[in-house]
Amino acid sequence: MVDINDAKLGELIKVPGIGLKTAQNIIDKRPIKNVSVLKSVGVITKRAMPFIEINNIHQTRLSKWIN
């Protein structure tokens, strides 16, 4: 899990849906408050959301809740 507001460039580019240019945009735009800001800087949120945290909130997988 990567915290968008604390992660370094090298950590951000390892997240699916975040490339080098987008990672730099995230760093320049910090603090990131919500998903709409991530979309505006170029993050492919459908790919990235399972791997990131925004303000200590992260997406959980449905399989975690299904037995």
C-alpha positions as a Markdown table, in Angstrom:
| # | Residue | x | y | z |
|---|---|---|---|---|
| 1 | Met | 0.0 | 0.0 | 0.0 |
| 2 | Val | 1.4 | 3.4 | -1.0 |
| 3 | Asp | 0.4 | 6.6 | 0.6 |
| 4 | Ile | 0.0 | 9.1 | -2.2 |
| 5 | Asn | 0.9 | 12.1 | 0.0 |
| 6 | Asp | 4.1 | 10.6 | 1.5 |
| 7 | Ala | 5.5 | 8.3 | -1.2 |
| 8 | Lys | 8.6 | 9.1 | -3.1 |
| 9 | Leu | 8.9 | 9.2 | -6.9 |
| 10 | Gly | 10.3 | 5.7 | -7.0 |
| 11 | Glu | 7.5 | 4.3 | -5.0 |
| 12 | Leu | 4.8 | 6.1 | -7.0 |
| 13 | Ile | 6.0 | 4.8 | -10.4 |
| 14 | Lys | 5.7 | 1.2 | -9.2 |
| 15 | Val | 1.9 | 1.6 | -8.8 |
| 16 | Pro | -0.1 | 0.4 | -11.8 |
| 17 | Gly | -1.8 | 3.3 | -13.5 |
| 18 | Ile | 0.9 | 5.8 | -12.5 |
| 19 | Gly | 3.8 | 6.6 | -14.9 |
| 20 | Leu | 6.8 | 8.8 | -14.5 |
| 21 | Lys | 5.1 | 12.0 | -15.7 |
| 22 | Thr | 2.0 | 11.3 | -13.6 |
| 23 | Ala | 4.1 | 10.6 | -10.5 |
| 24 | Gln | 5.8 | 13.9 | -10.9 |
| 25 | Asn | 2.4 | 15.6 | -11.3 |
| 26 | Ile | 1.3 | 14.0 | -8.0 |
| 27 | Ile | 4.3 | 15.3 | -6.2 |
| 28 | Asp | 3.8 | 18.8 | -7.6 |
| 29 | Lys | 0.1 | 18.8 | -6.7 |
| 30 | Arg | 0.4 | 17.5 | -3.1 |
| 31 | Pro | -1.5 | 17.3 | -0.8 |
| 32 | Ile | -4.0 | 15.1 | -2.7 |
| 33 | Lys | -7.3 | 15.2 | -1.0 |
| 34 | Asn | -9.5 | 12.8 | -3.1 |
| 35 | Val | -9.8 | 10.6 | -6.1 |
| 36 | Ser | -11.0 | 13.4 | -8.4 |
| 37 | Val | -7.6 | 15.2 | -7.9 |
| 38 | Leu | -5.8 | 12.0 | -8.8 |
| 39 | Lys | -7.8 | 11.8 | -12.0 |
| 40 | Ser | -7.0 | 15.4 | -12.9 |
| 41 | Val | -3.2 | 14.7 | -12.7 |
| 42 | Gly | -3.5 | 11.7 | -15.0 |
| 43 | Val | -3.8 | 8.7 | -12.7 |
| 44 | Ile | -5.6 | 5.7 | -14.2 |
| 45 | Thr | -7.6 | 5.2 | -11.0 |
| 46 | Lys | -9.2 | 1.9 | -12.0 |
| 47 | Arg | -5.7 | 0.4 | -11.9 |
| 48 | Ala | -4.2 | 2.4 | -9.0 |
| 49 | Met | -6.9 | 2.3 | -6.4 |
| 50 | Pro | -6.2 | -1.2 | -4.9 |
| 51 | Phe | -2.6 | -0.1 | -4.3 |
| 52 | Ile | -2.9 | 3.4 | -2.8 |
| 53 | Glu | -4.0 | 5.3 | 0.2 |
| 54 | Ile | -5.4 | 8.8 | 0.3 |
| 55 | Asn | -5.6 | 10.3 | 3.8 |
| 56 | Asn | -5.3 | 6.9 | 5.4 |
| 57 | Ile | -8.2 | 5.5 | 3.4 |
| 58 | His | -7.7 | 2.7 | 0.9 |
| 59 | Gln | -9.9 | 0.5 | -1.2 |
| 60 | Thr | -10.4 | -3.0 | 0.1 |
| 61 | Arg | -10.9 | -6.0 | -2.2 |
| 62 | Leu | -14.4 | -7.6 | -2.2 |
| 63 | Ser | -12.8 | -11.0 | -1.7 |
| 64 | Lys | -11.7 | -9.9 | 1.8 |
| 65 | Trp | -15.4 | -9.8 | 2.8 |
| 66 | Ile | -16.6 | -13.0 | 1.0 |
| 67 | Asn | -16.0 | -16.4 | 2.6 |
